[in-house]
Amino acid sequence: MSTGPAIRVKGITKSFKDVHVLRGVDFDVETGSIFALLGSNGAGKTTLVKILSTLQKADAGTATVYGVDVATNPGDVRESISLTGQFAAVDDVLTGRENLVLVAKLRHLKNPGTIADNLLARFSLTDAANRRGSTYSGGMRRRLDIAMSLIGNPAIIFLDEPTTGLDPEGRLEVWQTIKQLAGQGTTVLLTTQYLDEAEQLADRIAILHKGTIIQNGTLTELRQLLPATTVEYVEKQPSLEDIFLTLTGDTGDTDDDHADNNLPARKEIR
Amino acid sequence: MTTHVLDDTSVLTGRSLRHILRSPDTIITTVVTPVALMLLFVYVLGGAIHTGSSQSYVNYLLPGILLITIASGVAYTAYRLFLDLQGGIFERFASMPIARSSVLWAHVFTSVTANLVSVTVVIGVALIMGFRTGASIAAWLAIAGMLILFTLALTWLAVIAGLSAKTVDGASAFSYPLIFLPFISSAFVPTSSMPGPVAWFAENQPVTSIVNTIRALFAQQAVGSDVWIALAWLVGILVVAYAFAIAIYRRKIR
């Protein structure tokens, strides 16, 4: 397990009728790293995640997780992965705690109640533990969703647009969670359409455009693709997000202490 | 992985039974229509209906009403399955190392449980309205068996609808024809009172043989050949619906 990449994707193609969504995708993800697939809507990010998480079959090419082929051995792959899909897969009728217990039982773990309680505490959801999923805010749902994905400590986590639809505070909460995960050695493959998200989180960034990877590298490597920086003097205006987060103070429904004091500098995207 | 089929199915069945416990309105809306029909037919129209038998009209009517109850109850299976598919929880289950068939069987077992509760409520109302039977425990078990088989057959049809529907309304619309089928059967009036082609249809569609069997069991009479025709229909529908449902499910989750 220690040798070779956690995920290896080679020549994956996928078409839906005559729409060619993926046209030959190749990349490796190193164990314990955060890998961001950056792309606009319709670039094929979700399709790729579904293929890697054994939900769909590729038309051609191979994808392996720790050397196990996702197409021929999906059952074994499912043992080492977890998917957090584009829409929070939370049962609205069950309480937060019941959602976690459900997944722990389905992963055949002992003490599902203890596992649930620990995750509730870790994700600052203890107070909301016995409320139904339908009463949760967007950020809380996403946190519960990610917490559900962590049960059983899967070695690899797929996060498909984890912060789409979240308010700035919810985004920061999710970013913190993802950084913690990678800190513990979990391999994270996330898709995003937000440039700053990839910049903040990823060890490596691959740009998926029209069904192929057009660039793949660290942030520093990608920066070197453009001409050397020229120094210009630009008046630094605070972004609306800086203003919003300063005015609203803390992070709302959590008492995380790390969220608002290290505000990431926002990049302006032109 | 396959060793967990029973565990996984029972965990997931627990989940969807909890959905029903938390929204008991699904049981209430299931029984309202059949109970209203029973009241209408027994107290308004029943007086003018000649069944040709000596038993009270509520005794005559109940078997058909029970089938209508189940036909409307299974629509909730299609509805819940559709919501699971929409909400992403289905994909979560599909990406986890759990037994593949558990997700569907959990919905099917939940349907059987919920429909048995609904049927019990309707029988309770019928008893208040004067329904009486001297059926033995064995006859009651046979009736329960027929109703469970009917529920299983219709639930697998509901699974097909839930898996292939594009909208919430579409998911439950399949049950409307099923609810109406008992009207063109021996459930409300004897088929001999119907004009030729209608009587032919009524006599040769599954509901009539099922209704006649249950009615005979309640009345402690011989079930005759009806029970075999009923069983053939039910097992046939069950096998075909199950095969289609599994095929569609395989295509959804590869």
Interface residues (C-beta under 8 A of the other chain):
Chain A: K50 S53 T54 L55 Q56 K57 P74 G75 R78 E79 I81 S82 L83 G85 Q86 F87 A88 A89 V90 D91 D92 V93 L94 E98 L102 V103 K105 L106 R107 H108 R132 M148
Chain B: M1 H4 D7 D8 V11 L12 R15 R18 H19 R22 S23 G87 G88 I89 E91 R92 F93 A94 S95 M96 P97 I98 I253 R254
